[in-house]
């Protein structure tokens, strides 16, 4: 009887753990997607607006992007136009591995 209860409790804990992990994963992916959607729109507006006015885009992106953010501006041929590494307190963080070609 005790062994059966231990098995049932273990199964219940594992099930709750799996559900919690899956919910947290889904929530965090949603948060990252929302942040990327917002940030990409802001950068696109900045690039288009300042490109029309002849303002240097590279310096503006480097100055406006937070230190903990890695940013690259890539043209339609895949060439990196502006790169701004993510900087931590100790050293530069490694660049993220992006798929080649980038999805559109």
DSSP file (Angstrom, degrees, kcal/mol; ACC not computed):
  #  RESIDUE AA STRUCTURE BP1 BP2  ACC     N-H-->O    O-->H-N    N-H-->O    O-->H-N    TCO  KAPPA ALPHA  PHI   PSI    X-CA   Y-CA   Z-CA
    1    1 A X     >        0   0    0      0, 0.0     4,-2.0     0, 0.0     5,-0.1   0.000 360.0 360.0 360.0 -44.9    0.0    0.0    0.0
    2    2 A X  H  >  +     0   0    0      1,-0.2     4,-2.4     2,-0.2     5,-0.2   0.902 360.0  52.5 -65.5 -40.5    2.8    2.4    0.9
    3    3 A X  H  > S+     0   0    0      1,-0.2     4,-2.3     2,-0.2    -1,-0.2   0.891 108.2  51.4 -62.9 -38.9    4.7    1.5   -2.2
    4    4 A X  H  > S+     0   0    0      2,-0.2     4,-2.5     1,-0.2    -1,-0.2   0.902 109.9  49.3 -64.5 -41.4    1.6    2.2   -4.3
    5    5 A X  H  X S+     0   0    0     -4,-2.0     4,-2.6     2,-0.2    -2,-0.2   0.898 110.1  50.9 -64.5 -40.7    1.2    5.6   -2.7
    6    6 A X  H  X S+     0   0    0     -4,-2.4     4,-2.5     2,-0.2    -2,-0.2   0.916 111.5  47.9 -63.8 -42.4    4.9    6.5   -3.3
    7    7 A X  H  X S+     0   0    0     -4,-2.3     4,-2.5     2,-0.2    -2,-0.2   0.918 112.5  48.8 -64.2 -43.6    4.5    5.5   -7.0
    8    8 A X  H  X S+     0   0    0     -4,-2.5     4,-2.3     2,-0.2    -2,-0.2   0.902 112.5  47.6 -64.4 -41.3    1.3    7.6   -7.4
    9    9 A X  H  X S+     0   0    0     -4,-2.6     4,-2.7     2,-0.2    -1,-0.2   0.915 112.0  50.4 -65.1 -42.3    2.9   10.6   -5.7
   10   10 A X  H  X S+     0   0    0     -4,-2.5     4,-2.4     2,-0.2    -2,-0.2   0.913 111.4  48.0 -62.3 -42.9    6.0   10.3   -7.9
   11   11 A X  H  X S+     0   0    0     -4,-2.5     4,-2.4     2,-0.2    -1,-0.2   0.910 112.5  49.7 -64.0 -41.9    3.8   10.0  -11.1
   12   12 A X  H  X S+     0   0    0     -4,-2.3     4,-2.5     2,-0.2    -2,-0.2   0.911 111.0  48.5 -63.4 -42.9    1.9   13.1  -10.0
   13   13 A X  H  X S+     0   0    0     -4,-2.7     4,-2.4     2,-0.2    -2,-0.2   0.909 112.4  48.9 -64.2 -41.8    5.0   15.1   -9.3
   14   14 A X  H  X S+     0   0    0     -4,-2.4     4,-2.4     2,-0.2    -2,-0.2   0.901 111.9  49.3 -64.4 -40.9    6.5   14.2  -12.7
   15   15 A X  H  X S+     0   0    0     -4,-2.4     4,-2.2     2,-0.2    -2,-0.2   0.927 112.6  46.4 -65.5 -44.6    3.2   15.1  -14.4
   16   16 A X  H  X S+     0   0    0     -4,-2.5     4,-2.7     1,-0.2    -2,-0.2   0.895 111.9  52.5 -64.5 -39.5    3.0   18.5  -12.7
   17   17 A X  H  X S+     0   0    0     -4,-2.4     4,-2.7     2,-0.2    -2,-0.2   0.922 110.0  48.0 -61.2 -45.2    6.7   19.1  -13.4
   18   18 A X  H  X S+     0   0    0     -4,-2.4     4,-2.3     2,-0.2    -2,-0.2   0.904 113.3  47.3 -64.0 -41.3    6.1   18.4  -17.2
   19   19 A X  H  X S+     0   0    0     -4,-2.2     4,-2.3     2,-0.2    -2,-0.2   0.920 113.8  47.4 -66.5 -43.3    3.1   20.6  -17.3
   20   20 A X  H  X S+     0   0    0     -4,-2.7     4,-2.6     2,-0.2     5,-0.2   0.922 112.5  49.2 -63.7 -44.7    4.8   23.5  -15.5
   21   21 A X  H  X S+     0   0    0     -4,-2.7     4,-2.5     1,-0.2    -2,-0.2   0.925 112.5  47.7 -61.0 -45.5    8.0   23.2  -17.7
   22   22 A X  H  X S+     0   0    0     -4,-2.3     4,-2.2    -5,-0.2    -1,-0.2   0.897 113.1  48.2 -64.9 -40.7    5.9   23.2  -20.9
   23   23 A X  H  X S+     0   0    0     -4,-2.3     4,-2.4     2,-0.2    -2,-0.2   0.921 113.1  47.4 -65.7 -44.1    3.8   26.2  -19.7
   24   24 A X  H  X S+     0   0    0     -4,-2.6     4,-2.7     2,-0.2     5,-0.2   0.914 111.9  50.6 -64.0 -43.0    6.9   28.2  -18.7
   25   25 A X  H  X S+     0   0    0     -4,-2.5     4,-2.4    -5,-0.2     5,-0.2   0.923 111.7  47.5 -60.3 -45.9    8.6   27.4  -22.0
   26   26 A X  H  X S+     0   0    0     -4,-2.2     4,-2.0     1,-0.2    -2,-0.2   0.916 113.0  48.9 -62.8 -43.6    5.6   28.5  -24.0
   27   27 A X  H  X S+     0   0    0     -4,-2.4     4,-2.1     2,-0.2    -2,-0.2   0.924 112.1  47.8 -62.6 -46.1    5.3   31.7  -21.9
   28   28 A X  H  X S+     0   0    0     -4,-2.7     4,-2.4     1,-0.2    -1,-0.2   0.891 110.6  51.0 -66.7 -39.5    9.0   32.6  -22.3
   29   29 A X  H  X S+     0   0    0     -4,-2.4     4,-2.6    -5,-0.2    -1,-0.2   0.906 110.0  51.4 -61.7 -40.1    9.0   31.9  -26.1
   30   30 A X  H  X S+     0   0    0     -4,-2.0     4,-2.3    -5,-0.2    -2,-0.2   0.896 109.2  50.0 -62.7 -40.5    6.0   34.2  -26.3
   31   31 A X  H  X S+     0   0    0     -4,-2.1     4,-2.4     2,-0.2    -2,-0.2   0.925 112.0  47.0 -64.0 -45.2    7.8   36.9  -24.4
   32   32 A X  H  X S+     0   0    0     -4,-2.4     4,-2.7     1,-0.2     5,-0.2   0.914 111.6  51.4 -64.0 -42.8   10.9   36.7  -26.6
   33   33 A X  H  X S+     0   0    0     -4,-2.6     4,-2.3     1,-0.2    -1,-0.2   0.917 110.9  48.1 -60.0 -43.4    8.7   36.8  -29.8
   34   34 A X  H  X S+     0   0    0     -4,-2.3     4,-2.2     2,-0.2    -2,-0.2   0.908 112.7  48.2 -64.9 -41.6    6.9   39.9  -28.6
   35   35 A X  H  X S+     0   0    0     -4,-2.4     4,-2.8     2,-0.2     5,-0.2   0.911 112.9  48.0 -65.1 -42.3   10.2   41.6  -27.7
   36   36 A X  H  X S+     0   0    0     -4,-2.7     4,-2.6     2,-0.2     5,-0.2   0.889 110.9  51.2 -66.7 -38.3   11.7   40.8  -31.1
   37   37 A X  H  X S+     0   0    0     -4,-2.3     4,-1.7    -5,-0.2    -2,-0.2   0.934 114.2  43.7 -63.4 -45.4    8.6   41.9  -33.0
   38   38 A X  H  X S+     0   0    0     -4,-2.2     4,-2.0     2,-0.2    -2,-0.2   0.942 116.3  46.4 -63.9 -48.5    8.6   45.2  -31.1
   39   39 A X  H  X S+     0   0    0     -4,-2.8     4,-2.6     1,-0.2     5,-0.2   0.895 110.4  52.0 -65.0 -41.2   12.4   45.8  -31.5
   40   40 A X  H  X S+     0   0    0     -4,-2.6     4,-2.3     1,-0.2    -1,-0.2   0.886 110.0  50.0 -65.5 -36.2   12.5   44.9  -35.1
   41   41 A X  H  X S+     0   0    0     -4,-1.7     4,-2.3    -5,-0.2    -1,-0.2   0.905 111.2  48.8 -65.5 -41.1    9.7   47.3  -35.9
   42   42 A X  H  X S+     0   0    0     -4,-2.0     4,-2.3     2,-0.2    -2,-0.2   0.922 113.5  46.2 -64.7 -44.4   11.5   50.1  -34.0
   43   43 A X  H  X S+     0   0    0     -4,-2.6     4,-2.9     2,-0.2     5,-0.2   0.905 111.4  52.4 -65.8 -41.0   14.8   49.4  -35.8
   44   44 A X  H  X S+     0   0    0     -4,-2.3     4,-2.7    -5,-0.2     5,-0.2   0.926 111.1  46.5 -62.0 -44.4   13.1   49.2  -39.2
   45   45 A X  H  X S+     0   0    0     -4,-2.3     4,-2.7     2,-0.2     5,-0.3   0.911 113.4  49.8 -63.4 -41.2   11.4   52.6  -38.6
   46   46 A X  H  X S+     0   0    0     -4,-2.3     4,-2.5     2,-0.2     5,-0.3   0.934 113.4  45.3 -62.3 -46.9   14.7   54.1  -37.4
   47   47 A X  H  X S+     0   0    0     -4,-2.9     4,-2.2     2,-0.2    -2,-0.2   0.934 116.6  44.4 -64.6 -46.8   16.7   52.8  -40.4
   48   48 A X  H  X S+     0   0    0     -4,-2.7     4,-1.7    -5,-0.2    -2,-0.2   0.930 116.2  46.2 -65.0 -44.9   14.1   53.9  -43.0
   49   49 A X  H  X S+     0   0    0     -4,-2.7     4,-1.1    -5,-0.2    -2,-0.2   0.942 119.1  39.1 -64.8 -48.5   13.5   57.3  -41.5
   50   50 A X  H  X>S+     0   0    0     -4,-2.5     5,-2.4    -5,-0.3     4,-0.7   0.799 110.9  59.1 -75.7 -27.8   17.2   58.2  -41.0
   51   51 A X  H  <5S+     0   0    0     -4,-2.2     3,-0.5    -5,-0.3    -1,-0.2   0.884 105.5  49.9 -64.8 -37.5   18.2   56.6  -44.3
   52   52 A X  H  <5S+     0   0    0     -4,-1.7    -1,-0.2     1,-0.2    -2,-0.2   0.824 112.7  47.2 -68.1 -31.3   15.8   59.0  -46.1
   53   53 A X  H  <5S-     0   0    0     -4,-1.1    -1,-0.2    -5,-0.1    -2,-0.2   0.519 113.4-116.2 -88.9  -6.2   17.3   62.0  -44.3
   54   54 A X  T  <5 +     0   0    0     -4,-0.7     2,-0.3    -3,-0.5    -3,-0.2   0.686  60.6 153.5  79.7  18.0   20.9   60.9  -44.9
   55   55 A X      < -     0   0    0     -5,-2.4     2,-0.3    -6,-0.1    -1,-0.3  -0.622  56.4-102.6 -80.1 137.3   21.7   60.4  -41.2
   56   56 A X     >  -     0   0    0     -2,-0.3     4,-0.9     1,-0.2    -1,-0.1  -0.447  35.1-166.3 -61.0 119.8   24.5   57.9  -40.5
   57   57 A X  H  > S+     0   0    0     -2,-0.3     4,-2.5     2,-0.2     5,-0.2   0.876  76.1  61.0 -79.6 -38.9   22.7   54.8  -39.4
   58   58 A X  H  > S+     0   0    0      1,-0.2     4,-2.3     2,-0.2     5,-0.2   0.921 106.5  44.9 -58.8 -48.7   25.6   52.7  -38.0
   59   59 A X  H  > S+     0   0    0      1,-0.2     4,-2.0     2,-0.2    -1,-0.2   0.885 113.2  51.8 -64.6 -38.2   26.5   55.3  -35.3
   60   60 A X  H  X S+     0   0    0     -4,-0.9     4,-2.1     2,-0.2    -1,-0.2   0.904 110.0  47.7 -65.6 -42.2   22.8   55.7  -34.3
   61   61 A X  H  X S+     0   0    0     -4,-2.5     4,-1.9     1,-0.2    -2,-0.2   0.935 112.3  49.1 -65.6 -45.2   22.2   52.0  -33.9
   62   62 A X  H  < S+     0   0    0     -4,-2.3    -1,-0.2    -5,-0.2    -2,-0.2   0.873 115.6  44.6 -61.4 -36.4   25.3   51.6  -31.8
   63   63 A X  H  < S+     0   0    0     -4,-2.0    -1,-0.2    -5,-0.2    -2,-0.2   0.824 117.3  42.9 -77.8 -31.2   24.4   54.5  -29.6
   64   64 A X  H  < S+     0   0    0     -4,-2.1     2,-0.4    -5,-0.2    -2,-0.2   0.696  92.9  88.1 -91.9 -20.3   20.7   53.6  -29.2
   65   65 A X  S  < S-     0   0    0     -4,-1.9     6,-0.1    -5,-0.2     4,-0.0  -0.655  85.0-110.4 -85.7 134.3   20.9   49.9  -28.6
   66   66 A X    >   -     0   0    0     -2,-0.4     3,-1.7     1,-0.1    -1,-0.1  -0.169  26.0-113.2 -59.4 152.6   21.4   48.8  -25.0
   67   67 A X  T 3  S+     0   0    0      1,-0.3    20,-3.2    19,-0.1    -1,-0.1   0.800 114.0  55.8 -60.0 -30.3   24.7   47.3  -24.0
   68   68 A X  T 3  S+     0   0    0     18,-0.2     2,-0.4     2,-0.0    -1,-0.3   0.347  92.2  90.2 -85.7   8.5   23.3   43.8  -23.3
   69   69 A X    <   -     0   0    0     -3,-1.7     2,-0.5    16,-0.2    18,-0.1  -0.894  64.8-147.0-111.1 131.8   21.7   43.5  -26.8
   70   70 A X        -     0   0    0     -2,-0.4     2,-0.4    16,-0.1    15,-0.2  -0.840  26.6-179.7 -91.4 129.7   23.4   42.0  -29.8
   71   71 A X  E     +A   84   0A   0     13,-2.5    13,-3.2    -2,-0.5     2,-0.4  -0.994  14.7 177.5-136.0 139.2   22.3   43.7  -33.0
   72   72 A X  E     -A   83   0A   0     -2,-0.4     2,-0.6    11,-0.2    11,-0.2  -0.998  17.4-151.9-135.3 137.5   23.2   43.3  -36.7
   73   73 A X  E     -A   82   0A   0      9,-2.8     8,-3.5    -2,-0.4     9,-1.4  -0.956  21.8-170.6-106.7 119.2   21.7   45.2  -39.6
   74   74 A X  E     -A   80   0A   0     -2,-0.6     6,-0.2     6,-0.2    -2,-0.0  -0.924  12.9-137.4-116.8 132.2   21.9   42.9  -42.7
   75   75 A X    >   -     0   0    0      4,-2.6     3,-1.9    -2,-0.4    -1,-0.0  -0.196  38.7 -89.3 -80.0 179.6   21.1   44.0  -46.2
   76   76 A X  T 3  S+     0   0    0      1,-0.3    -1,-0.1     2,-0.1    -2,-0.0   0.709 126.2  55.9 -65.7 -20.5   19.1   42.1  -48.7
   77   77 A X  T 3  S-     0   0    0      2,-0.1    -1,-0.3     0, 0.0     3,-0.1   0.516 120.4-105.7 -88.0  -4.3   22.1   40.2  -50.0
   78   78 A X  S <  S+     0   0    0     -3,-1.9     2,-0.3     1,-0.3    -2,-0.1   0.463  73.1 141.7  95.5   2.3   23.0   38.9  -46.5
   79   79 A X        -     0   0    0      1,-0.1    -4,-2.6    -5,-0.0     2,-0.5  -0.608  56.7-117.9 -80.2 136.1   26.0   41.3  -46.0
   80   80 A X  E     +A   74   0A   0     -2,-0.3    -6,-0.2    -6,-0.2     3,-0.1  -0.634  33.9 175.7 -75.8 120.4   26.3   42.7  -42.5
   81   81 A X  E    S+     0   0A   0     -8,-3.5     2,-0.4    -2,-0.5    -7,-0.2   0.861  70.8  13.5 -90.5 -45.0   26.0   46.5  -42.7
   82   82 A X  E     -A   73   0A   0     -9,-1.4    -9,-2.8     2,-0.0     2,-0.4  -1.000  65.0-171.9-135.4 133.2   26.2   47.3  -38.9
   83   83 A X  E     +A   72   0A   0     -2,-0.4     2,-0.4   -11,-0.2   -11,-0.2  -0.995   4.3 179.8-126.1 131.9   27.3   45.0  -36.1
   84   84 A X  E     -A   71   0A   0    -13,-3.2   -13,-2.5    -2,-0.4     3,-0.0  -0.928  21.0-144.3-131.1 106.9   26.9   45.9  -32.5
   85   85 A X        -     0   0    0     -2,-0.4     2,-0.4   -15,-0.2   -16,-0.2  -0.293  20.8-109.3 -71.5 154.9   28.2   43.2  -30.1
   86   86 A X        -     0   0    0      7,-0.3     7,-2.7   -18,-0.2     2,-0.5  -0.704  36.9-156.3 -79.3 131.2   26.5   42.5  -26.7
   87   87 A X  B     -B   92   0B   0    -20,-3.2     5,-0.2    -2,-0.4     2,-0.1  -0.945  10.6-171.5-118.5 124.8   28.8   43.7  -23.9
   88   88 A X        -     0   0    0      3,-2.2     5,-0.0    -2,-0.5   -20,-0.0  -0.409  45.0 -92.9 -97.6-176.3   28.7   42.3  -20.4
   89   89 A X  S    S+     0   0    0      1,-0.1     3,-0.1    -2,-0.1    -1,-0.0   0.802 122.8  32.7 -68.6 -27.5   30.6   43.8  -17.5
   90   90 A X  S    S-     0   0    0      1,-0.3     2,-0.3     0, 0.0    -1,-0.1   0.874 127.8 -24.5 -97.2 -45.7   33.6   41.4  -18.0
   91   91 A X  S    S-     0   0    0     -5,-0.0    -3,-2.2     0, 0.0    -1,-0.3  -0.947  76.8 -67.7-159.0 172.0   33.8   40.8  -21.8
   92   92 A X  B     -B   87   0B   0     -2,-0.3    -5,-0.2    -5,-0.2     2,-0.1  -0.520  51.7-123.4 -69.6 138.3   31.9   40.8  -25.1
   93   93 A X        -     0   0    0     -7,-2.7    -7,-0.3    -2,-0.2     3,-0.1  -0.496  34.9 -94.9 -76.9 152.8   29.3   38.1  -25.3
   94   94 A X        -     0   0    0     -2,-0.1    -1,-0.1     1,-0.1     2,-0.1  -0.372  44.1-102.9 -67.5 149.4   29.6   35.6  -28.2
   95   95 A X        -     0   0    0      1,-0.1    -1,-0.1    -3,-0.1     2,-0.0  -0.413  41.4-104.8 -68.4 146.1   27.5   36.4  -31.2
   96   96 A X        -     0   0    0      1,-0.1     2,-0.7    -2,-0.1    -1,-0.1  -0.368  31.7-111.4 -69.2 153.6   24.3   34.3  -31.6
   97   97 A X        -     0   0    0     -3,-0.1     2,-0.3    -2,-0.0    -1,-0.1  -0.788  38.2-164.4 -87.9 114.9   24.4   31.6  -34.2
   98   98 A X        -     0   0    0     -2,-0.7     2,-0.1     1,-0.1     4,-0.1  -0.748  22.8-107.0-101.1 146.9   21.9   32.6  -36.9
   99   99 A X        -     0   0    0     -2,-0.3     2,-0.5     2,-0.0    -1,-0.1  -0.427  39.7-108.9 -69.9 146.5   20.5   30.3  -39.6
  100  100 A X  S    S+     0   0    0      1,-0.1     2,-0.1    -2,-0.1    -1,-0.0  -0.983 105.7  28.0-119.8 121.4   21.9   30.6  -43.1
  101  101 A X  S    S-     0   0    0     -2,-0.5    -1,-0.1     1,-0.0     2,-0.1   0.638 100.9-125.8 -76.3 160.5   19.9   31.8  -45.0
  102  102 A X        -     0   0    0     -2,-0.1    -2,-0.1     1,-0.1     2,-0.1  -0.455  28.8-107.2 -69.4 142.5   17.9   33.9  -42.6
  103  103 A X              0   0    0      1,-0.1    -1,-0.1    -2,-0.1    -4,-0.0  -0.393 360.0 360.0 -68.4 150.8   14.1   33.2  -42.7
  104  104 A X              0   0    0     -2,-0.1    -1,-0.1    -3,-0.1    -2,-0.0   0.400 360.0 360.0-107.3 360.0   12.0   35.9  -44.3
